Amino acid sequence: MKRKLLLMGFIFSLISMSASLYAQQMENGWPMYFKTAWSYQWSGGAWVQQGRIKPTYDANKHLVSAVAQANISGTWISAERWTLTYNSNGQLWVNLDEKFDGTKWNKYQIDSSSYNTDGTCKSKLVYRTVSGVMTKMFLNNYYYNSNKVLTFNHEVDWNTTTNSWENDDNYYYYYNANGSLDRINDSNWIGKWAMWRRDTVNYNADNSVKEVVSQALTSGVWTNVSKITFDSATVTGIAAEEKLNGVAHIYPNPSTGMLQIVLPAGVKEAEISIYDISGRLVMHLPKQSSSMYSVPFSLASLKAGSYFLVCTTNEGLLNAQLIRQ
């Protein structure tokens, strides 16, 4: 059981929808493009600010990373970050979630998505670090109407005792007359399905997303829990605001054994981590001068398959999908 609207628990799980009315919203009601998201908790009858999320977009308008920060004594402290990688069709493939412990970023969760032939997201498998090991946690299965609009999300948890999936949450999606997402109702499994949360999307006059408010059902009454508000961003103005695009240029890809990484100008040092589809770290190249990456390096230790490459540099994060033949 979990809430996606809380700052530290937010997962950027994007759903590829072809209908134009829904193309500018994420699965949880957030706008696809925003400058900053601000997190609030309901306390003492008022909204209390908790933190913010700063996104990064690439030249293709893909959300490639985001950092969650908390305001500690007037200073913004980074606490969590997400790095997203897309497949050759431009669909979200892997989302890496890391938490900052004060000195370094630690891998916390990895989501991998699969797609239907019509381009809609079919499922999302979630692994999470437990006692230092990436462990299977959740599976989301998505369902759509005849217009390929998301209407239902069934989430199950992996039971390590029985080695089987068990019911967790059902999410129901409701839309306004103009096609914008209005509300997400969340039913939790407690031996039966019971409504316990809802997220309501509120809009500005121009129909851009203003806020998403989360409420809990307590003794039959809806009460405020948390909300996210947004500073809007135009699609055309996003890429120019960022210091470093989020996609690493690697070749040859697919690779039969050797790989070379082309780093942007300004990058002085970098370290490379390569993960398999389950989120297991399978190769790591420690931090070194960027000039060292101008020489191809061997992938002989990797089996054939798909991998997720993360390049951490002095200028920011880069990532790429890697195919090992």
SEBA-266198 format. One record per residue (C-alpha): x, y, z; residue in one letter. Coordinates in Angstrom, 2 decimals, decimal comma, always signed. Last residue first. Example, Ala and Ser with C-alpha at 12.3 -4.5 7.8 and 13.67 -1.06 7.14 Angstrom:
residues 2
[site [+13,67; -1,06; +7,14]; "s"]
[site [+12,30; -4,50; +7,80]; "a"]
END
This chain:
residues 325
[site [+24,13; -8,98; -28,85]; "q"]
[site [+24,17; -6,46; -26,00]; "r"]
[site [+21,48; -3,79; -26,38]; "i"]
[site [+21,92; -0,61; -24,34]; "l"]
[site [+19,19; +1,85; -23,35]; "q"]
[site [+20,68; +5,18; -22,45]; "a"]
[site [+21,28; +7,56; -19,56]; "n"]
[site [+23,01; +10,84; -18,79]; "l"]
[site [+23,04; +12,55; -15,41]; "l"]
[site [+24,46; +15,96; -14,53]; "g"]
[site [+27,36; +18,27; -15,39]; "e"]
[site [+30,02; +16,67; -13,17]; "n"]
[site [+29,00; +13,35; -14,69]; "t"]
[site [+26,97; +10,25; -13,73]; "t"]
[site [+26,45; +7,96; -16,74]; "c"]
[site [+23,57; +5,49; -16,30]; "v"]
[site [+23,22; +2,56; -18,71]; "l"]
[site [+20,12; +0,32; -18,65]; "f"]
[site [+20,50; -3,10; -20,27]; "y"]
[site [+18,79; -5,28; -22,85]; "s"]
[site [+20,04; -8,78; -23,72]; "g"]
[site [+23,04; -10,92; -24,62]; "a"]
[site [+25,17; -11,71; -21,57]; "k"]
[site [+27,55; -9,13; -20,18]; "l"]
[site [+31,15; -9,91; -19,16]; "s"]
[site [+32,45; -9,25; -22,68]; "a"]
[site [+31,18; -5,67; -22,60]; "l"]
[site [+34,65; -4,28; -23,33]; "s"]
[site [+35,65; -0,61; -23,42]; "f"]
[site [+36,04; +1,76; -26,37]; "p"]
[site [+38,52; +4,64; -25,81]; "v"]
[site [+36,99; +8,14; -25,73]; "s"]
[site [+35,83; +7,18; -22,25]; "y"]
[site [+39,27; +7,92; -20,77]; "m"]
[site [+38,97; +11,55; -21,90]; "s"]
[site [+36,06; +11,97; -19,47]; "s"]
[site [+38,51; +11,70; -16,59]; "s"]
[site [+37,59; +9,02; -14,07]; "q"]
[site [+34,81; +7,96; -11,73]; "k"]
[site [+34,58; +4,20; -11,41]; "p"]
[site [+33,34; +1,89; -14,20]; "l"]
[site [+30,54; -0,35; -12,95]; "h"]
[site [+29,03; -3,45; -14,51]; "m"]
[site [+26,15; -5,81; -13,68]; "v"]
[site [+24,12; -3,74; -11,20]; "l"]
[site [+20,84; -5,61; -10,81]; "r"]
[site [+17,72; -3,64; -11,74]; "g"]
[site [+15,70; -6,56; -13,12]; "s"]
[site [+16,30; -5,34; -16,70]; "i"]
[site [+20,07; -5,43; -16,22]; "d"]
[site [+21,98; -2,45; -14,86]; "y"]
[site [+25,07; -0,64; -16,18]; "i"]
[site [+26,84; +2,02; -14,10]; "s"]
[site [+29,36; +4,47; -15,60]; "i"]
[site [+31,40; +7,18; -13,91]; "e"]
[site [+32,20; +10,57; -15,33]; "a"]
[site [+34,71; +13,40; -15,33]; "e"]
[site [+35,27; +16,65; -17,20]; "k"]
[site [+31,95; +17,07; -18,99]; "v"]
[site [+31,94; +20,53; -20,53]; "g"]
[site [+31,43; +19,34; -24,09]; "a"]
[site [+29,02; +16,42; -24,26]; "p"]
[site [+30,16; +12,80; -23,71]; "l"]
[site [+30,43; +10,24; -26,50]; "v"]
[site [+30,46; +6,73; -25,03]; "i"]
[site [+32,16; +3,77; -26,73]; "q"]
[site [+31,16; +0,12; -26,47]; "l"]
[site [+32,77; -3,19; -27,36]; "m"]
[site [+31,29; -6,71; -27,39]; "g"]
[site [+28,65; -7,28; -30,06]; "t"]
[site [+26,96; -3,94; -29,46]; "s"]
[site [+23,45; -2,88; -30,44]; "p"]
[site [+24,33; -0,02; -30,22]; "n"]
[site [+27,80; +0,71; -31,58]; "p"]
[site [+27,93; +3,23; -30,16]; "y"]
[site [+26,76; +5,33; -27,23]; "i"]
[site [+25,31; +8,83; -27,05]; "h"]
[site [+24,00; +9,43; -23,51]; "a"]
[site [+20,52; +10,92; -23,21]; "v"]
[site [+19,66; +13,34; -20,40]; "g"]
[site [+20,45; +16,64; -22,04]; "n"]
[site [+22,69; +18,82; -19,91]; "l"]
[site [+22,22; +22,29; -18,43]; "k"]
[site [+18,48; +22,49; -18,91]; "e"]
[site [+16,38; +25,57; -19,58]; "e"]
[site [+16,71; +25,34; -23,36]; "a"]
[site [+15,01; +21,92; -23,38]; "a"]
[site [+11,79; +23,16; -21,81]; "i"]
[site [+10,69; +26,20; -23,78]; "g"]
[site [+8,82; +24,56; -26,65]; "t"]
[site [+6,63; +22,40; -24,40]; "v"]
[site [+5,60; +25,34; -22,24]; "t"]
[site [+6,14; +25,11; -18,51]; "a"]
[site [+3,64; +25,43; -15,65]; "s"]
[site [+4,56; +25,94; -12,01]; "d"]
[site [+2,69; +23,13; -10,35]; "f"]
[site [+0,91; +22,29; -7,10]; "t"]
[site [+1,03; +18,92; -5,32]; "i"]
[site [-1,35; +17,99; -2,52]; "k"]
[site [-1,50; +16,01; +0,70]; "s"]
[site [-3,91; +14,48; +3,20]; "v"]
[site [-7,25; +16,31; +3,05]; "n"]
[site [-10,30; +14,59; +4,54]; "t"]
[site [-13,16; +12,76; +2,80]; "w"]
[site [-15,80; +11,63; +5,32]; "v"]
[site [-17,27; +8,11; +5,62]; "g"]
[site [-15,46; +7,32; +8,86]; "s"]
[site [-12,19; +8,42; +7,22]; "t"]
[site [-11,86; +8,39; +3,43]; "l"]
[site [-8,44; +9,87; +2,65]; "a"]
[site [-7,77; +12,81; +0,33]; "q"]
[site [-5,06; +13,61; -2,22]; "s"]
[site [-5,17; +16,92; -4,11]; "v"]
[site [-3,58; +17,38; -7,53]; "v"]
[site [-2,87; +21,00; -8,43]; "e"]
[site [-3,08; +23,65; -11,16]; "k"]
[site [-3,11; +21,46; -14,27]; "v"]
[site [-3,49; +23,52; -17,45]; "s"]
[site [-7,07; +24,07; -18,60]; "n"]
[site [-6,44; +27,76; -19,49]; "d"]
[site [-8,49; +28,84; -16,46]; "a"]
[site [-6,28; +26,73; -14,16]; "n"]
[site [-7,19; +23,14; -13,33]; "y"]
[site [-7,87; +20,91; -10,32]; "n"]
[site [-7,11; +17,17; -10,35]; "v"]
[site [-8,62; +15,08; -7,54]; "t"]
[site [-6,80; +12,12; -5,99]; "d"]
[site [-8,86; +9,63; -3,99]; "r"]
[site [-8,15; +7,34; -1,07]; "r"]
[site [-9,80; +4,59; +1,00]; "w"]
[site [-12,40; +2,71; -1,05]; "m"]
[site [-12,61; -0,89; +0,16]; "a"]
[site [-12,12; -4,03; -1,94]; "w"]
[site [-12,46; -7,20; +0,12]; "k"]
[site [-10,01; -9,18; +2,21]; "g"]
[site [-8,40; -5,83; +2,95]; "i"]
[site [-7,65; -4,90; -0,69]; "w"]
[site [-7,41; -1,11; -1,17]; "n"]
[site [-9,62; +0,91; -3,50]; "s"]
[site [-8,14; +4,08; -5,00]; "d"]
[site [-10,27; +6,60; -6,91]; "n"]
[site [-8,50; +8,77; -9,47]; "i"]
[site [-10,23; +12,02; -10,41]; "r"]
[site [-10,77; +14,59; -13,16]; "d"]
[site [-8,48; +13,65; -16,04]; "l"]
[site [-9,10; +15,96; -18,97]; "s"]
[site [-11,41; +14,75; -21,76]; "g"]
[site [-13,47; +17,93; -22,20]; "n"]
[site [-16,42; +16,37; -20,34]; "a"]
[site [-14,17; +15,65; -17,38]; "n"]
[site [-12,54; +12,26; -16,84]; "y"]
[site [-12,57; +9,43; -14,28]; "y"]
[site [-9,80; +6,88; -13,62]; "y"]
[site [-10,21; +3,90; -11,26]; "y"]
[site [-7,19; +2,58; -9,33]; "y"]
[site [-7,39; -0,89; -7,75]; "n"]
[site [-4,92; -1,63; -4,96]; "d"]
[site [-3,11; -4,57; -3,31]; "d"]
[site [-4,18; -8,00; -4,54]; "n"]
[site [-1,61; -10,77; -4,16]; "e"]
[site [+1,04; -12,10; -6,55]; "w"]
[site [+2,76; -15,37; -5,69]; "s"]
[site [+5,96; -16,71; -4,19]; "n"]
[site [+4,04; -17,90; -1,09]; "t"]
[site [+6,43; -16,40; +1,44]; "t"]
[site [+7,88; -13,71; -0,84]; "t"]
[site [+4,40; -12,30; -1,52]; "n"]
[site [+4,68; -10,01; -4,57]; "w"]
[site [+2,15; -7,19; -4,46]; "d"]
[site [-0,61; -6,55; -7,04]; "v"]
[site [-1,83; -3,34; -8,67]; "e"]
[site [-4,82; -3,17; -11,02]; "h"]
[site [-5,03; +0,06; -13,01]; "n"]
[site [-8,31; +1,07; -14,67]; "f"]
[site [-9,62; +3,64; -17,16]; "t"]
[site [-6,65; +4,67; -19,32]; "l"]
[site [-7,83; +6,05; -22,67]; "v"]
[site [-7,13; +3,87; -25,71]; "k"]
[site [-10,31; +5,10; -27,45]; "n"]
[site [-11,97; +1,70; -27,02]; "s"]
[site [-11,43; +1,92; -23,25]; "n"]
[site [-8,15; +1,12; -21,51]; "y"]
[site [-6,64; -1,26; -18,94]; "y"]
[site [-3,29; -1,17; -17,14]; "y"]
[site [-1,56; -3,92; -15,11]; "n"]
[site [+0,71; -2,79; -12,27]; "n"]
[site [+3,12; -5,26; -10,68]; "l"]
[site [+4,78; -4,64; -7,33]; "f"]
[site [+7,72; -5,80; -5,22]; "m"]
[site [+10,42; -7,94; -6,86]; "k"]
[site [+13,62; -7,59; -4,84]; "t"]
[site [+16,84; -5,69; -5,60]; "m"]
[site [+19,21; -6,81; -2,81]; "v"]
[site [+20,90; -4,52; -0,27]; "g"]
[site [+18,67; -5,54; +2,63]; "s"]
[site [+15,62; -4,85; +0,42]; "v"]
[site [+16,14; -2,65; -2,65]; "t"]
[site [+12,94; -2,36; -4,69]; "r"]
[site [+11,82; -3,90; -7,97]; "y"]
[site [+8,68; -2,71; -9,77]; "v"]
[site [+7,10; -4,25; -12,88]; "l"]
[site [+4,91; -1,98; -15,00]; "k"]
[site [+2,27; -3,33; -17,35]; "s"]
[site [+0,53; -2,90; -20,70]; "k"]
[site [+1,36; +0,71; -21,56]; "c"]
[site [-0,47; +1,83; -24,68]; "t"]
[site [+1,32; +1,74; -28,04]; "g"]
[site [-1,28; -0,23; -30,01]; "d"]
[site [+0,94; -3,36; -29,86]; "t"]
[site [+0,72; -3,31; -26,07]; "n"]
[site [+3,66; -2,07; -24,01]; "y"]
[site [+6,04; -3,18; -21,27]; "s"]
[site [+7,40; -1,05; -18,42]; "s"]
[site [+10,37; -1,45; -16,07]; "s"]
[site [+10,47; +0,21; -12,65]; "d"]
[site [+13,64; +0,31; -10,52]; "i"]
[site [+13,75; +1,23; -6,85]; "q"]
[site [+16,16; +2,37; -4,13]; "y"]
[site [+19,63; +2,75; -5,67]; "k"]
[site [+21,75; +4,81; -3,30]; "n"]
[site [+23,01; +8,33; -4,06]; "w"]
[site [+26,01; +9,46; -2,01]; "k"]
[site [+27,11; +11,54; +0,95]; "t"]
[site [+24,00; +12,68; +2,79]; "g"]
[site [+22,03; +9,46; +2,29]; "d"]
[site [+20,52; +10,45; -1,08]; "f"]
[site [+17,79; +8,17; -2,44]; "k"]
[site [+17,69; +6,71; -5,96]; "e"]
[site [+14,81; +5,78; -8,31]; "d"]
[site [+15,67; +4,34; -11,75]; "l"]
[site [+12,83; +4,39; -14,30]; "n"]
[site [+13,11; +1,97; -17,22]; "v"]
[site [+11,32; +1,72; -20,59]; "w"]
[site [+9,35; +4,92; -21,11]; "l"]
[site [+8,18; +4,93; -24,70]; "q"]
[site [+10,04; +6,83; -27,45]; "g"]
[site [+9,72; +3,93; -29,90]; "n"]
[site [+13,44; +3,10; -29,60]; "s"]
[site [+13,02; +2,62; -25,86]; "n"]
[site [+13,13; +5,37; -23,25]; "y"]
[site [+15,25; +5,78; -20,11]; "t"]
[site [+14,23; +7,69; -16,98]; "l"]
[site [+16,39; +8,82; -14,05]; "t"]
[site [+14,69; +9,63; -10,75]; "w"]
[site [+16,08; +11,50; -7,76]; "r"]
[site [+15,58; +11,59; -4,01]; "e"]
[site [+16,69; +13,73; -1,06]; "a"]
[site [+18,27; +16,93; -2,38]; "s"]
[site [+18,47; +19,64; +0,30]; "i"]
[site [+17,01; +23,10; -0,36]; "w"]
[site [+18,26; +25,49; +2,31]; "t"]
[site [+15,98; +27,76; +4,38]; "g"]
[site [+16,32; +25,80; +7,59]; "s"]
[site [+15,82; +22,50; +5,73]; "i"]
[site [+13,63; +22,80; +2,62]; "n"]
[site [+13,26; +19,33; +1,12]; "a"]
[site [+14,27; +18,40; -2,42]; "q"]
[site [+13,05; +15,85; -4,96]; "a"]
[site [+15,14; +15,61; -8,13]; "v"]
[site [+13,87; +14,75; -11,60]; "a"]
[site [+15,28; +13,01; -14,67]; "s"]
[site [+14,64; +12,24; -18,34]; "v"]
[site [+11,20; +13,76; -18,99]; "l"]
[site [+11,09; +13,54; -22,76]; "h"]
[site [+10,65; +16,78; -24,69]; "k"]
[site [+12,80; +15,45; -27,59]; "n"]
[site [+15,56; +17,94; -26,68]; "a"]
[site [+15,74; +16,41; -23,20]; "d"]
[site [+13,73; +17,30; -20,12]; "y"]
[site [+14,79; +17,80; -16,49]; "t"]
[site [+12,36; +18,02; -13,56]; "p"]
[site [+12,65; +19,87; -10,22]; "k"]
[site [+10,50; +18,46; -7,40]; "i"]
[site [+9,66; +20,51; -4,29]; "r"]
[site [+9,33; +20,21; -0,55]; "g"]
[site [+7,09; +20,05; +2,52]; "q"]
[site [+4,82; +23,11; +2,37]; "q"]
[site [+2,12; +23,13; +5,03]; "v"]
[site [-1,52; +23,28; +3,92]; "w"]
[site [-3,89; +24,26; +6,73]; "a"]
[site [-6,34; +22,70; +9,19]; "g"]
[site [-3,67; +21,73; +11,71]; "g"]
[site [-1,70; +19,81; +9,09]; "s"]
[site [-2,44; +18,95; +5,46]; "w"]
[site [+0,83; +18,17; +3,71]; "q"]
[site [+2,23; +20,12; +0,75]; "y"]
[site [+4,58; +19,34; -2,18]; "s"]
[site [+5,54; +21,84; -4,87]; "w"]
[site [+6,17; +20,74; -8,47]; "a"]
[site [+8,58; +22,90; -10,49]; "t"]
[site [+8,99; +23,79; -14,17]; "k"]
[site [+6,17; +21,62; -15,52]; "f"]
[site [+5,52; +19,41; -18,54]; "y"]
[site [+3,53; +16,16; -18,52]; "m"]
[site [+1,00; +17,61; -16,09]; "p"]
[site [+0,37; +15,41; -13,03]; "w"]
[site [-2,84; +13,37; -13,00]; "g"]
[site [-1,34; +10,12; -11,68]; "n"]
[site [-0,87; +8,52; -15,12]; "e"]
[site [+0,78; +11,59; -16,53]; "m"]
[site [-0,98; +14,33; -18,42]; "q"]
[site [-0,24; +16,16; -21,68]; "q"]
[site [-1,27; +13,38; -24,08]; "a"]
[site [-4,75; +12,93; -22,64]; "y"]
[site [-6,77; +15,08; -25,01]; "l"]
[site [-4,46; +14,15; -27,88]; "s"]
[site [-5,45; +10,47; -27,80]; "a"]
[site [-2,31; +8,39; -28,32]; "s"]
[site [-1,63; +7,57; -24,71]; "m"]
[site [+1,83; +6,43; -23,55]; "s"]
[site [+1,58; +6,15; -19,76]; "i"]
[site [+4,28; +7,78; -17,68]; "l"]
[site [+5,41; +6,30; -14,37]; "s"]
[site [+7,37; +9,05; -12,67]; "f"]
[site [+7,28; +7,56; -9,18]; "i"]
[site [+6,49; +9,77; -6,18]; "f"]
[site [+7,25; +8,27; -2,78]; "g"]
[site [+9,43; +11,00; -1,31]; "m"]
[site [+7,07; +13,81; -2,32]; "l"]
[site [+3,80; +12,06; -1,50]; "l"]
[site [+1,45; +11,87; -4,49]; "l"]
[site [+2,16; +8,23; -5,34]; "k"]
[site [+0,66; +6,85; -2,14]; "r"]
[site [+1,50; +3,34; -0,99]; "k"]
[site [+0,00; +0,00; +0,00]; "m"]
END
